[in-house]
Amino acid sequence: MNECRPGHDCTMNEPGVGCVLLLCCPQVEAQHCVWYGECGDSPTVTGKKYNCNYTGPPKPLPSEGAELLDELCPGLNYGDRYLCCDVNQLRTLKGSLQLPLQFLSRCPACFLNLMNLFCELTCSPRQSLFMNATKLQPYQDVAVEVPLGDLSVWGPSAAMYNACKDVQAPSTNVQALSLLCGKVASLCNATNWIQYMFNINNGQSPFDITPIFSDGPTAGFTPMDNQTWACSDSLEDGSGPCSCQDCTPVCGPAPVPPAPPAPWTILGLDAMVVIMWVSYMAFLLVFVGGVLSAWCYRRRRIMSEYGPILDSNNPMSLNGGTDATCCERLGERFEGTLRRLFTAWGSFCVRQPALVVLTTVALVAAASAGLVYMRVTTDPVDLWAADSSRARQEKDYFDRHFGPFFRTEQMIITTTPDVNSTIYEPYFGGPNVTFGPILGKDILHQVLDLQLQVEALVATYEGQNVTLEDICLSPLAPYNNNCTVLSVLNYFQNSHDQLDHQVGDFFYVWDDYHSHFLYCVSAPASLNDTTHLHDPCMGTFGGPVFPWLALGGYNGNNATALVITFPVINYLNDKTRVGKAKAWEEEFIRFMKSYTNSNLTVSFSSERSIEDEINRESENDVSTIVVSYVIMFVYISLALGHIQSFRRLLVDSKVSLGIAGILIVLSSVACSLGIFSYAGVPLTLIVIEVIPFLVLAVGVDNIFIIVQTLQRDERMPQEELHQQIGRILGDVAPSMLLSSVSETVAFFLGALSNMPAVRTFSLFAGLAVLIDFLLQISCFVSLLGLDAKRQENNRLDILCCVKLADGQEAKTDGLLFRFFKKLYAPFILQEWVRPIVVAVFVGMLSFSVAVVDKVDVGLDQKLSMPDDSYVLQYFKNLSTYLHTGPPVYFVVEDGLNYSSPEGQNAVCGGVGCRNDSLVQQVYSASLISQYTTIAYTPSSWLDDYFDWIKPRSSCCRYYNTTGAFCNASVVDPSCLHCRAMTPAGKQRPTGEDFMHYLPMFLSDNPNTKCGKGGHAAYSSAVVLGDKGVGSSYFMTYHTILKDSPDYIDALKMARVLADNITLALGHKVFPYSIFYVFYEQYLTIAYDTALNLGVSLGAIFVVSTVLLGFEVWAAALVSLTIAMILVNMFGVMWLWGISLNAVSLVNLVMSCGISVEFCSHIVRAFSVSMKGSRVERAEEALAHMGSSVFSGITLTKFGGILILALSKSQIFQIFYFRMYLAMVLLGATHGLIFLPVLLSYIGPSVNKAKVFAAKQRYANTEREPLLNY
């Protein structure tokens, strides 16, 4: 630095960074200098120099400054090099250009224009033509003066701005002018940018300069007229045009999102509604016409509805025939074999009850012992995503290479309605500014108190104290150990004193927290605001706090909420550190639950909140589930008995048998859980909550069928009890086998699903149903025999040692059976009722088909929380106030050669990069964010590395003695630049150079002299291997996502974008965001649903075909009715607001299984009936089997389901109560109303081989008139 000499004035040498210009001097006389040389340090801005006032002619530049002049002023030609600056001024100018260099040099034309402006100001021999010193200020105690004045900027000032306005700052996902203009880039223009650069309050300029904008001479000034370059121009040094990302004109036409698909309509109405309405009308026309024609035909032939036209054995009947076919004979033999086997087995179980019961108990105990190995999966990732799914594999890849995504602790703070807004009146003029209630100073002090209290929380883990500092994200550690706290209070360095800081005089306040806040939301990365406060905006953790992350409702002063986020480091396989984080989170939740403030409303959540609340919800629902099952158990125990008289109440009741049946059902569930626990298959909460309900439905139905068939049966002469029960089992067990095997096969095939919830449920359910069937035809049959003996001996139920006096009441049919037989079955099969039934059910089907594509897809995360959960308010505020969505990472897998020009150009976004590079494609996507859901340009470590390593930059330096990295803030003459100012040095680093300096970049902390250090932004974004760069990611943000369709669309569009990038690079790139693993299932949920239900229906059809004695038509009718139930379930889901997701799909698969219970028994009873017509056969099947189905599965489930409505869990209320109620009501109505009517019209003909065999079997016996079928 030159010493100030007496008789000279001092003027500032460097514009600043945001600083741009310098000084101004008047055209007092023809061309002369305004300053020359340096006189001293600025007392107001640290590190800045004053120039000496000099109004003489230009002086020759010393030879040692020639190279520096060529470096700094490549676009200017000063001829004989008589200038108004010396070498020291050039060196200072180089230092002043470091910050603009790092952010603007990625667009060569932009930075060249800026350098020319500074060169012209600092060294131009024509300074007096465009600068005017209006005031000279003495410098300290030396007789020199600093000129303060006006500057006339040359006319094309807008051209300089236009060349720079699009330049990106990759590390912050914003435009560079947001960091260099004092406000967000969207509010920056040519005028206020240059004004900011000349403002003393920008922290770079030692004094104010007033710019004058003019295209021609004004007030004695001649504006600068040096050449400017557009960002689309190539430069003389060989630099190409700026990239599309940094220069909109080179991009060509802006991307236009495709028009959304037009809704499918017919005549302006929804097409599906129109199609189904027309189809239904056509069906009614044909059906009613057919019914009327048949009725007229019968009237003419004087036939009744039971006449030959409906006679199953009439040649005119459907599937009719005179002789038994081959299939009928095969079916009869198969049926006969099953009957004989089950008859013999039933007789054995009754004769050997001890052996059977003890054996089954031993087997159940052995299988249930596996419960000691039981593992319950509560991790949401394991519940929603299969290990083999794309999202899960990509998550695992990301976690292995970059570490798991941060744990997030967050508060959303609003004010109570009685807090008012405040009005800020700027002292230096301008319109008044309204600050919302949440931004009042008193409120901010209260919020800061809360924030500091949270930061001071101390938890305990394994006897050790855990503080936030122990677990938080500290991006600049170990140089700066402050925790990252994304809060507007970090604009004030989390200090009450800084919040109260104000500058003014005795009468007025010039600047206070209002002006500082307004500045920081515009320039959050600033280290010095432009107000009189000169306070930094940068957070204490060394990074900026962007307003869209810390303010809610609206940006800036109109914000209605504050968002405070504490990112906590997550670990992949370190249970101790994760345990510490969870312990602190538990303390955080406890503190926040107890926090009260009359002026604030605080919603909050921690990383563990959702899992904690789900677990609490499950614990709270235990009582609801227990009450539900108790009601079902009590009903089963009471309803099984057939009370003949009050005297025999305790004899005819079957409470003990009902309890035994319930224990068998629970045993089958325990066996299923135990066997899979032996195999190491973890179970889920869905399994625990749903499978007992399912198995109880199936098991109870079978229990009622066996018991009620025995109650209605008359023992044949010479027939013993074991023979009677064996015969009954031979009659009903094939029906039980049909339903159980159909359900088991359907469930096991459902395990082919890739959805963990569906797969796990299907495995456990299939095995539980199978074991339940086996226990019922063995253990339960033995217990039934013992109970029958007890009843025959007049012994009391439960108190079997007590015996009543001998005496038997006359056996009568039960009330429900009589109702079905005498009233309900004849009514429902009346000639005029049947067409109404068909019309109503086909109408329901048509409606459901019309709305099946309108069922919402997804799971509202609010539904997973209890009604009284604190997280519900947080979810609500999250969608109401947040301005940006989750971060999304575009991960480039290992193998890309970043050290080659080809590899670099395929990824980067600066000059020379491909138009279809990764960064460019993501940038283009951000331009149509409403379509792509990509909100911002991605952060790019590669582009920032190129800027960091440039030879003009002071960022990349090393110690000449050791070769170690030398930070830009270090003043040491032994620190040398990494690359020389040679043609080769100006090029991007390649080969060994690229890898040699990259670790330095990734360890460099950003500072005022080098804002491009990559430690904070990119230390975790790049994986360095022995041979080069391995995996890396480029981060941006999604737009705000509020509901399931938004999240699903975001995942879908990110994958489309990543696939396009992969295709362009020829290298695998995939997107990753924290929510992808939960929402991937919804991309294929429609296909998965169709596949699962289709496979289940197919399995039911095949099994029914075989077990119904190869009666294909009967199996088809079973499958058709079940399909109708499933379609109607979708109709109910649409009407009742139940979305399609893994939980509802599990319930649909279960609905498929339960529907078998409602349908298969009725169809089999119809198929084995030997009545003369379809109507009679349907009536008999409905009377005998329908009453058991109604009293069994229907009434049992109905009572238990109603209790679920009382649950505090929204999932229970919606996905269990509503869906269970729907599946029981739809199953019952289809099985007990529609199916008998359908069978009466198009049921299969009587199997003539079965009729012949039955007549032979019961010929000349008393059994024939007592047959049920």
Secondary structure by P-SEA (a helix, b strand, c coil): cccccccbbbcccccccccccccccccccccccccccccccccccccbbbbcccccccccccccaaaaaaacccccccccccccccaaaaaaaaaaaaaaaacccccaaaaaaaaaaaaaacccccccccccccbbbbcccccbbbbbbbbbcccaaaaaaaaccccccccccccccccccccccccccaaaaaaaaaccccccccbbbbbbbcccccccccccccccccccccccccccccccccccccccccccccccccccccccccaaaaaaaaaaaaaaaaaaaaaaaaaaaaaaaccccccccccccccccccccccccaaaaaaaaaaaaaaaaaaaaaaaaaacaaaaaaaaaaaaaaaacccccbbbbccccccccccccaaaaaaaaaaaacccccbbbbbbbbbcccbbbbbbbbcccccbbbbcccccaaaaaaaaaaaaaaaabbbbccccccccccccccccccccccccccccccccccccccccccccccccccccaaaaaaaaaaccccccccccccccccccccccccccccccccccccccbbbbbbbbbbbcccaaaaaaaaaaaaaaaaaaaacccccbbbbbcccaaaaaaaaaaaaaaaaaaaaaaaaaaaaaaaaaccccccccccccccaaaaaaaaaaaaaaaaaaaaaaaaacccccccccccaaaaaaaaaaaaaaaaaaaaaaccccccccaaaaaaaaaaacaaaaaaaaaaaaaaaaaacccccaaaaaaaaaaaaaaaaaaaaaacaaaaaaaaaaaaaaacccccccccccccccccccccaaaaaaaccaaaaaacaaaaaaaaaaaaaaaaaaaacccccccccccccccccccaaaaaaaaaacccccccccccccccccccccaaaaaacccccccccccaaaaaaaaaaaccccccccccccaaaaaaaaaccccccbbbccccccccccccccccccccccccccccccccaaaaaaaaaaaaabbbccccccccccccccccccccccccccbbbbbccccccaaaaaaaaaaaaaaaaaaaaaacccccccccccccccccccaaaaaaaaaaaaaaaaaaaaaaaaccaaaaaaaaaaaaaaaaaaaaaaaaaacccccaaaaaaaaaaaaaaaaacaaaaaaaaacccccaaaaaaaaaaaaaaaaaacaaaaaaaaaaaaccccccccccccaaaaaaaaaaaaaaacccaaaaaaccccccaaaaaaaaaaacccccccccccc
